[in-house]
Amino acid sequence: MTSRGEGNLKLGSGVVELLLPQRRPFLMVDFVSEFHPDPVPTLKAGRHISINEVFFNGHLPGLPIWPGVLTIEGMGQTASLLMTLSLMRERAHTEGRNPDDLLESLRNLDRGFRLHPGYRANQANELLEWMRDFKQDFAVGAGVEIKLLQPVLPGQRLDYAVRWTERFGNLARFEVEASVETTTVAKGSLTGARGIAPVGEGAAGPR
């Protein structure tokens, strides 16, 4: 697979914040590590858990354990990212664009946030303008069936893997899993509803 392949889509927190409405401390995704649109749309992402997290202040003082509900929220936000990227590709295809070019533009945007010398500002500005017209919002809550299997501790990296398995009207069902290294810490399914809200509204991106 070439570097332009979907599976090589790696995005940092700057681009993630353009694609999700949540903000810290409730933004539960730090990065995207992998994206596959076919045959089953799949996204891998993650979050670094620091002892400095505000959530540890009152959650089992003396024995800091990452709240399980935040692991579920992270998987839900990853599902939202997967839906957003998939629908952006669909829109690009409908407009006669190459969806892979859209992903390359996201990579370029990420280079801007990392101050990479290969960053192209004109391409980033075109993408940001295109994203402002893209209406998409996703909320998990119609159904949450998750088993929490292992505790998550500060200093660990929490990895999410989400597969979009069903679509029916404005509802979507996802199979989700969270892991630390090779150990599964949570697993199950989420069902959510799609609404309408601007992606990237108010976010200017790198200059």
ChimeraX attribute file (.defattr): number of C-alpha atoms within 10 A of each C-alpha:
attribute: neighborCount
match mode: 1-to-1
recipient: residues
	/A:1	7
	/A:2	7
	/A:3	9
	/A:4	13
	/A:5	14
	/A:6	19
	/A:7	17
	/A:8	17
	/A:9	19
	/A:10	18
	/A:11	21
	/A:12	19
	/A:13	17
	/A:14	19
	/A:15	24
	/A:16	21
	/A:17	20
	/A:18	19
	/A:19	22
	/A:20	21
	/A:21	18
	/A:22	14
	/A:23	10
	/A:24	8
	/A:25	9
	/A:26	12
	/A:27	18
	/A:28	24
	/A:29	28
	/A:30	20
	/A:31	21
	/A:32	24
	/A:33	18
	/A:34	17
	/A:35	23
	/A:36	18
	/A:37	16
	/A:38	9
	/A:39	6
	/A:40	11
	/A:41	17
	/A:42	24
	/A:43	27
	/A:44	26
	/A:45	29
	/A:46	22
	/A:47	19
	/A:48	14
	/A:49	17
	/A:50	14
	/A:51	15
	/A:52	10
	/A:53	11
	/A:54	10
	/A:55	16
	/A:56	19
	/A:57	12
	/A:58	9
	/A:59	13
	/A:60	12
	/A:61	9
	/A:62	9
	/A:63	9
	/A:64	17
	/A:65	16
	/A:66	21
	/A:67	15
	/A:68	18
	/A:69	11
	/A:70	14
	/A:71	23
	/A:72	27
	/A:73	16
	/A:74	24
	/A:75	32
	/A:76	27
	/A:77	24
	/A:78	28
	/A:79	32
	/A:80	25
	/A:81	23
	/A:82	26
	/A:83	23
	/A:84	21
	/A:85	19
	/A:86	21
	/A:87	15
	/A:88	20
	/A:89	20
	/A:90	15
	/A:91	14
	/A:92	17
	/A:93	14
	/A:94	11
	/A:95	10
	/A:96	9
	/A:97	13
	/A:98	13
	/A:99	19
	/A:100	15
	/A:101	13
	/A:102	17
	/A:103	21
	/A:104	17
	/A:105	20
	/A:106	20
	/A:107	20
	/A:108	21
	/A:109	27
	/A:110	23
	/A:111	22
	/A:112	21
	/A:113	17
	/A:114	14
	/A:115	11
	/A:116	12
	/A:117	8
	/A:118	9
	/A:119	20
	/A:120	15
	/A:121	16
	/A:122	10
	/A:123	14
	/A:124	22
	/A:125	17
	/A:126	11
	/A:127	16
	/A:128	22
	/A:129	13
	/A:130	14
	/A:131	18
	/A:132	16
	/A:133	13
	/A:134	19
	/A:135	16
	/A:136	19
	/A:137	19
	/A:138	23
	/A:139	15
	/A:140	21
	/A:141	11
	/A:142	12
	/A:143	12
	/A:144	16
	/A:145	12
	/A:146	17
	/A:147	14
	/A:148	17
	/A:149	14
	/A:150	14
	/A:151	14
	/A:152	21
	/A:153	18
	/A:154	16
	/A:155	11
	/A:156	15
	/A:157	16
	/A:158	24
	/A:159	25
	/A:160	29
	/A:161	22
	/A:162	28
	/A:163	22
	/A:164	22
	/A:165	13
	/A:166	12
	/A:167	11
	/A:168	8
	/A:169	7
	/A:170	10
	/A:171	16
	/A:172	20
	/A:173	21
	/A:174	26
	/A:175	20
	/A:176	25
	/A:177	23
	/A:178	27
	/A:179	20
	/A:180	18
	/A:181	11
	/A:182	8
	/A:183	10
	/A:184	17
	/A:185	20
	/A:186	22
	/A:187	21
	/A:188	17
	/A:189	21
	/A:190	23
	/A:191	21
	/A:192	20
	/A:193	18
	/A:194	17
	/A:195	12
	/A:196	10
	/A:197	15
	/A:198	16
	/A:199	22
	/A:200	23
	/A:201	17
	/A:202	9
	/A:203	14
	/A:204	11
	/A:205	18
	/A:206	17
	/A:207	13
